[in-house]
Amino acid sequence: MKKQTRRRFLYGALPVTLGATFGFTELSASGKSTGAPPDKKPKVLVVGAHPDDPETICGGTMALFSNLEYEVVSAYLTRGEAGIEGKSYDESASIRTAEAQAACNILKVRAEFLGQIDGNCEITKVRYAEMIDFLKKEEPDIIFTHWPIDTHRDHRICSMLVYDAWLRLGRKASLYYCEAMSGMQSQNFKPDTYVDITKVIEQKHKACYAHASQQIEETYPDHHGKMEVFRGMENGCPYAEAFVKHAGNQIIEQKDLIHS
């Protein structure tokens, strides 16, 4: 019998529906995939610039994947060192790292921290190599990261580092861009892919609210909540997250994974 590669297996075995968007055709009554052996589950990697970025830009989608027991990794370029007024970088990093871990526990995903400094992120030869090594180690099947046209420099840097590593590693994963506070931060964002997150909206919000140092529960409705509702209106559901699929994706076709 012809040997199947991991990605070739995924091409045929990924689901048909999850919410209104993701799907896994072979599901048992418990919601677990019956077609794939445990070591063949696809890995989803979300790379954000700061603690709370992966959760706010992609938390519902992460929850949908993790609730089906797929491997999901939430990677933070920084530990939010500059994110708490009146606190030193070390103090802020400690607080925000703990908040990120708590959020990841709620979403049932694994946290990774990539070692850059909040507000001082860099694009250098060394930083390029670090991201390449990280993606090479993780071998994700699907990557989500920041949309590169963004008013926040750290978001732009994060996006470019991921994009470069994805190119250097042969575009072996499907790459999707996420929006962050569109209009305020992400600019010119025109999604082509929607994910109905209605069934996990409380789980996503709980994970986001774990970042208490950011007073996020107070600002969430204006900064993030409006996007969920608006994208839901576009998608015909109460709440949605929206993405831009990179046209250079070569491995997992959109029709096999996500309905646009």
VEXGUBA-823219 format. One record per residue (C-alpha): residue in three letters; x, y, z. Coordinates in steps of 0.05 Angstrom, whole numbers, padded with zeros to 5 digits, always signed. Layout:
ALAXYZ ...
//
This chain:
MET+00000+00000+00000 LYS+00025+00069-00017 LYS+00050+00105+00044 GLN+00010+00167+00063 THR+00045+00228+00087 ARG+00015+00264+00147 ARG-00007+00323+00104 ARG-00034+00279+00048 PHE-00075+00242+00101 LEU-00102+00309+00127 TYR-00122+00329+00057 GLY-00173+00274+00054 ALA-00191+00265+00127 LEU-00206+00335+00152 PRO-00278+00349+00174 VAL-00338+00374+00138 THR-00372+00418+00191 LEU-00353+00450+00257 GLY-00400+00505+00276 ALA-00418+00531+00206 THR-00347+00532+00182 PHE-00297+00479+00205 GLY-00313+00406+00195 PHE-00288+00337+00207 THR-00325+00287+00164 GLU-00312+00226+00207 LEU-00337+00242+00277 SER-00359+00194+00330 ALA-00419+00209+00376 SER-00370+00238+00426 GLY-00346+00289+00374 LYS-00278+00256+00365 SER-00250+00242+00297 THR-00255+00168+00280 GLY-00215+00170+00217 ALA-00147+00193+00242 PRO-00100+00158+00289 PRO-00079+00200+00349 ASP-00012+00219+00320 LYS-00044+00244+00256 LYS-00085+00301+00285 PRO-00069+00367+00252 LYS-00033+00420+00292 VAL-00058+00491+00295 LEU-00009+00547+00312 VAL-00030+00618+00329 VAL+00026+00669+00335 GLY+00010+00735+00368 ALA+00054+00793+00389 HIS+00031+00799+00462 PRO-00007+00761+00515 ASP-00081+00769+00497 ASP-00068+00776+00422 PRO-00079+00703+00402 GLU-00140+00700+00447 THR-00173+00763+00419 ILE-00156+00752+00346 CYS-00168+00677+00342 GLY-00193+00652+00409 GLY-00259+00624+00384 THR-00225+00586+00328 MET-00174+00558+00376 ALA-00230+00536+00423 LEU-00266+00500+00366 PHE-00203+00461+00347 SER-00182+00446+00418 ASN-00252+00422+00438 LEU-00244+00369+00385 GLU-00179+00350+00418 TYR-00134+00375+00362 GLU-00067+00401+00382 VAL-00068+00477+00387 VAL-00008+00521+00405 SER-00015+00594+00427 ALA+00052+00628+00415 TYR+00069+00697+00444 LEU+00125+00737+00413 THR+00133+00775+00479 ARG+00110+00769+00551 GLY+00077+00837+00552 GLU+00135+00871+00589 ALA+00112+00942+00574 GLY+00038+00927+00585 ILE+00025+00948+00657 GLU+00033+01020+00677 GLY+00074+01029+00741 LYS+00105+00960+00737 SER+00175+00942+00717 TYR+00186+00899+00656 ASP+00201+00839+00699 GLU+00138+00849+00741 SER+00094+00859+00681 ALA+00123+00798+00646 SER+00110+00755+00707 ILE+00038+00778+00714 ARG+00021+00774+00640 THR+00055+00707+00631 ALA+00011+00679+00686 GLU-00051+00710+00653 ALA-00032+00679+00586 GLN-00023+00611+00618 ALA-00092+00618+00651 ALA-00123+00637+00584 CYS-00090+00577+00550 ASN-00117+00531+00604 ILE-00187+00556+00589 LEU-00178+00545+00515 LYS-00143+00478+00527 VAL-00083+00498+00486 ARG-00007+00499+00498 ALA+00029+00565+00510 GLU+00097+00582+00480 PHE+00137+00646+00491 LEU+00186+00668+00438 GLY+00232+00715+00476 GLN+00223+00784+00446 ILE+00207+00846+00487 ASP+00141+00883+00485 GLY+00149+00950+00450 ASN+00219+00932+00427 CYS+00206+00876+00378 GLU+00258+00867+00323 ILE+00265+00842+00253 THR+00338+00820+00248 LYS+00376+00761+00219 VAL+00375+00728+00287 ARG+00301+00739+00298 TYR+00285+00711+00229 ALA+00325+00649+00247 GLU+00290+00642+00314 MET+00221+00641+00281 ILE+00244+00592+00228 ASP+00271+00546+00282 PHE+00206+00551+00321 LEU+00161+00534+00262 LYS+00208+00478+00242 LYS+00202+00449+00312 GLU+00127+00455+00316 GLU+00111+00432+00244 PRO+00041+00463+00244 ASP-00010+00446+00191 ILE-00048+00511+00199 ILE-00018+00578+00221 PHE-00056+00640+00243 THR-00020+00706+00255 HIS-00029+00781+00252 TRP-00051+00817+00188 PRO+00012+00856+00168 ILE-00020+00924+00156 ASP-00029+00946+00227 THR-00017+01009+00267 HIS+00019+00970+00322 ARG+00092+00958+00304 ASP+00097+00894+00344 HIS+00038+00865+00305 ARG+00072+00882+00239 ILE+00138+00852+00261 CYS+00104+00788+00286 SER+00068+00780+00220 MET+00131+00790+00178 LEU+00172+00741+00219 VAL+00119+00687+00212 TYR+00110+00701+00138 ASP+00185+00697+00125 ALA+00191+00631+00163 TRP+00131+00603+00126 LEU+00164+00620+00060 ARG+00232+00593+00080 LEU+00201+00527+00102 GLY+00167+00516+00036 ARG+00095+00539+00051 LYS+00081+00472+00083 ALA+00025+00498+00126 SER-00039+00536+00109 LEU-00029+00609+00129 TYR-00086+00654+00152 TYR-00082+00726+00175 CYS-00124+00753+00233 GLU-00151+00822+00249 ALA-00137+00860+00313 MET-00184+00917+00331 SER-00197+00932+00258 GLY-00201+01006+00242 MET-00159+01022+00303 GLN-00102+00974+00291 SER-00113+00928+00231 GLN-00123+00968+00167 ASN-00151+00949+00099 PHE-00172+00881+00125 LYS-00220+00847+00077 PRO-00234+00776+00100 ASP-00247+00717+00054 THR-00257+00664+00108 TYR-00306+00664+00166 VAL-00312+00619+00227 ASP-00377+00615+00267 ILE-00354+00619+00340 THR-00423+00625+00371 LYS-00420+00559+00408 VAL-00354+00577+00441 ILE-00363+00652+00451 GLU-00366+00646+00527 GLN-00303+00603+00528 LYS-00267+00655+00485 HIS-00290+00713+00528 LYS-00269+00677+00592 ALA-00200+00666+00562 CYS-00194+00739+00541 TYR-00218+00764+00609 ALA-00162+00723+00642 HIS-00118+00782+00621 ALA-00143+00823+00679 SER-00082+00869+00682 GLN-00106+00899+00615 GLN-00175+00918+00642 ILE-00198+00878+00582 GLU-00267+00863+00609 GLU-00282+00937+00608 THR-00254+00951+00539 TYR-00272+00886+00505 PRO-00341+00907+00478 ASP-00313+00966+00439 HIS-00244+00939+00421 HIS-00261+00867+00403 GLY-00334+00851+00414 LYS-00359+00895+00357 MET-00316+00855+00308 GLU-00346+00789+00331 VAL-00416+00815+00321 PHE-00401+00849+00255 ARG-00366+00789+00226 GLY-00424+00747+00251 MET-00472+00792+00213 GLU-00431+00783+00150 ASN-00430+00707+00160 GLY-00503+00700+00180 CYS-00491+00679+00252 PRO-00489+00714+00320 TYR-00413+00714+00328 ALA-00356+00701+00280 GLU-00281+00709+00270 ALA-00255+00729+00202 PHE-00190+00715+00166 VAL-00152+00726+00102 LYS-00126+00662+00071 HIS-00058+00669+00039 ALA-00064+00654-00035 GLY+00002+00616-00034 ASN-00025+00560+00010 GLN-00006+00496-00026 ILE-00021+00437+00020 ILE-00091+00440+00050 GLU-00142+00468+00001 GLN-00195+00515+00030 LYS-00252+00470+00008 ASP-00225+00414+00051 LEU-00221+00456+00114 ILE-00258+00521+00115 HIS-00319+00546+00078 SER-00309+00618+00055 
//
